[in-house]
C-alpha cells in the first residue's frame, strides 16, 4: 500500500479499460479534431480534463454523494445532460443532411463545423452534465483509498493524476486520428456527411441512455 492507495495495479488496469470505453466526451473531441483541426481538438480535450477534475474533486469531498441521497437532484441533472446531448446530436444530424444534399453550410448548421463554436465550453458541459460519471467516480475511487490513511486528499490526488494521464494519451490519439480523417473528408463530401451523421446518431443514443439511467 502506497500513500493510502490499496491496490494501484488494479486501479491502473481499471482506469485504462474505462478510459477506452467510447463515450460522448471522446467522440466529441475526435469529431472536432476531424472537422476543425488539432488545435481546436485540444481545446475540447481541455474542457474534458477540467470537467473530469471537477467531478473527481466533488467525489473526493463527498459532495457528489448528494446524488445518492437526493433523487430529485439526480433527475434534474440527468435530464439536463440528456437534453444537451440530444441538442448536439440534432445539430450534427442537421449539418450532415445539409452536407449530403450539397448545400453550403453556415456556422449554425453543425456544432462540429461552426468556426464560432467553443469546443472547450461544449466539452466541459458534456462532462459536467453527466450524473452517471459522478456516481462512477464515487464507486470507483473509494474502493482504492484506505479509510485509515491520514491524508486521503493525497490519495485522491494521485488517483486523479493517473486518470488524467491515461485520458491525455487516449484523447491525443483520437485528436490526431481525427485530423487524419479530415484529409479524407475534404476529398469526399458525402463521406464527411455520413461520418457527421453517425456521430449525431451516437449523441442521440447517449442522450437516450442517460435519460433512462437510474439513481441506484
C-alpha positions in Angstrom: 0.0 0.0 0.0 1.4 3.4 -1.0 0.1 6.8 0.0 -3.2 5.3 1.1 -3.8 3.6 -2.2 -4.8 0.0 -1.6 -4.4 -1.7 -5.0 -2.6 0.5 -7.5 -2.2 -2.2 -10.2 -5.9 -2.9 -10.3 -6.7 0.8 -10.3 -4.4 1.4 -13.3 -5.9 -1.5 -15.2 -9.4 -0.5 -14.5 -8.7 3.1 -15.4 -7.2 2.0 -18.8 -10.3 -0.1 -19.6 -12.7 2.7 -18.5 -10.9 5.4 -20.5 -11.0 3.3 -23.6 -14.8 2.9 -23.4 -16.4 5.1 -26.1 -18.5 8.0 -24.7 -19.8 11.4 -25.7 -16.6 13.2 -24.5 -14.1 11.2 -26.6 -16.4 11.2 -29.7 -16.9 14.9 -29.5 -13.2 15.6 -29.3 -12.4 13.4 -32.2 -15.2 15.0 -34.3 -13.9 18.5 -33.5 -10.4 17.5 -34.5 -11.6 15.9 -37.7 -13.6 19.0 -38.7 -11.6 21.9 -37.3 -8.1 20.7 -36.7 -5.7 19.6 -33.9 -5.6 22.8 -32.0 -9.4 23.0 -31.6 -9.4 19.3 -30.8 -7.1 20.0 -27.8 -9.4 22.8 -26.7 -12.2 20.3 -26.4 -9.9 17.9 -24.6 -9.0 20.7 -22.1 -12.7 21.0 -21.4 -12.9 17.3 -20.6 -9.8 17.4 -18.4 -11.3 20.3 -16.4 -14.7 18.6 -16.2 -13.3 15.3 -15.0 -11.2 17.2 -12.5 -14.2 18.9 -11.1 -16.1 15.6 -10.8 -13.2 14.0 -9.1 -13.0 16.8 -6.6 -16.7 16.6 -5.9 -16.4 12.9 -5.4 -13.4 13.2 -3.1 -15.1 15.8 -0.9 -18.3 13.9 -0.7 -20.4 16.5 -2.5 -21.3 14.1 -5.2 -22.9 11.8 -2.6 -25.9 14.2 -2.7 -27.0 12.5 -5.9 -27.5 9.3 -3.9 -29.4 11.0 -1.1 -31.4 13.3 -3.3 -33.0 11.6 -6.3 -34.7 14.8 -7.4 -31.3 16.4 -7.9 -30.1 13.4 -9.8 -33.1 13.5 -12.2 -32.8 17.3 -12.8 -29.1 16.9 -13.6 -29.5 13.8 -15.8 -32.4 15.3 -17.9 -30.4 18.5 -18.4 -27.5 16.4 -19.6 -29.6 14.2 -21.8 -31.3 17.3 -23.3 -27.9 18.9 -24.1 -26.6 15.7 -25.8 -29.8 15.5 -27.8 -29.4 19.1 -28.9 -25.8 18.5 -30.0 -26.9 15.3 -31.8 -29.7 17.2 -33.6 -27.2 19.9 -34.8 -24.9 17.3 -36.1 -27.6 15.5 -38.0 -28.9 18.7 -39.4 -25.5 19.7 -40.6 -24.9 16.2 -42.1 -28.2 16.3 -44.0 -27.3 19.7 -45.5 -23.8 18.5 -46.5 -25.3 15.3 -48.0 -27.5 17.5 -50.2 -24.6 19.7 -51.2 -25.9 22.8 -49.5 -23.4 25.4 -48.3 -23.3 25.3 -44.6 -23.2 28.4 -42.5 -21.8 28.5 -39.0 -25.1 27.2 -37.4 -25.5 24.1 -39.4 -23.3 21.8 -37.4 -21.8 22.1 -34.0 -18.6 20.5 -35.3 -18.3 22.8 -38.3 -19.1 26.0 -36.5 -16.0 28.2 -36.7 -17.5 30.3 -33.9 -18.2 27.3 -31.7 -16.4 26.9 -28.4 -15.1 23.3 -28.1 -13.8 23.9 -24.6 -17.1 25.1 -23.2 -19.1 22.4 -25.1 -16.8 19.5 -23.9 -16.9 20.9 -20.3 -20.7 20.9 -20.3 -20.8 17.4 -21.7 -18.5 16.3 -19.0 -20.3 18.1 -16.1 -23.9 17.3 -17.2 -23.4 13.6 -16.6 -24.5 12.3 -13.2 -23.5 8.8 -14.1 -19.9 10.0 -14.4 -20.1 11.5 -10.9 -21.6 8.3 -9.5 -18.8 6.3 -11.3 -16.1 8.3 -9.6 -17.7 7.7 -6.2 -17.9 4.0 -6.6 -14.5 3.6 -8.4 -12.3 5.9 -6.4 -13.5 5.0 -2.9 -12.5 1.3 -3.5 -8.8 2.2 -3.7 -8.4 4.6 -0.8 -7.6 3.3 2.6 -10.1 4.8 5.1 -7.5 4.7 7.8 -4.9 6.7 5.9 -4.3 10.1 7.5 -4.1 12.1 4.2 -6.9 10.9 1.9 -6.7 14.1 -0.2 -3.2 12.9 -1.3 -4.6 9.5 -2.3 -7.3 11.1 -4.4 -4.9 13.5 -5.9 -2.6 10.7 -7.1 -5.5 8.6 -8.4 -6.8 11.7 -10.2 -3.4 12.2 -11.9 -3.4 8.6 -13.1 -6.8 9.0 -14.6 -5.8 12.3 -16.3 -2.6 10.8 -17.6 -4.3 8.0 -19.5 -7.0 10.4 -20.6 -4.4 12.7 -22.2 -2.8 9.8 -24.0 -6.1 8.5 -25.3 -7.5 11.8 -26.4 -4.3 12.7 -28.1 -4.5 9.6 -30.2 -8.1 10.4 -31.1 -7.3 14.0 -32.0 -4.5 13.0 -34.4 -6.6 10.2 -35.8 -9.5 12.7 -36.3 -7.1 15.0 -38.1 -6.1 12.3 -40.5 -9.7 11.5 -41.2 -10.2 15.2 -42.1 -8.0 14.7 -45.2 -10.4 12.0 -46.5 -13.4 14.1 -45.5 -12.2 17.0 -47.6 -12.0 14.9 -50.7 -15.3 13.1 -50.2 -18.2 15.4 -49.2 -20.7 12.6 -48.7 -18.3 10.6 -46.7 -17.9 13.6 -44.4 -21.7 14.0 -44.2 -22.1 10.3 -43.4 -19.5 10.5 -40.6 -21.1 13.5 -39.1 -24.5 11.8 -39.2 -23.2 8.8 -37.4 -21.7 11.0 -34.7 -25.0 12.8 -34.4 -26.9 9.5 -34.1 -24.4 8.4 -31.4 -25.1 11.6 -29.4 -28.8 10.9 -29.6 -28.2 7.4 -28.4 -26.1 8.7 -25.5 -28.9 11.1 -24.7 -31.4 8.3 -24.5 -29.1 6.2 -22.4 -28.5 9.0 -19.9 -32.2 9.8 -19.8 -33.1 6.3 -18.8 -30.3 5.9 -16.2 -31.4 5.2 -12.6 -30.1 6.8 -9.4 -29.1 3.4 -8.0 
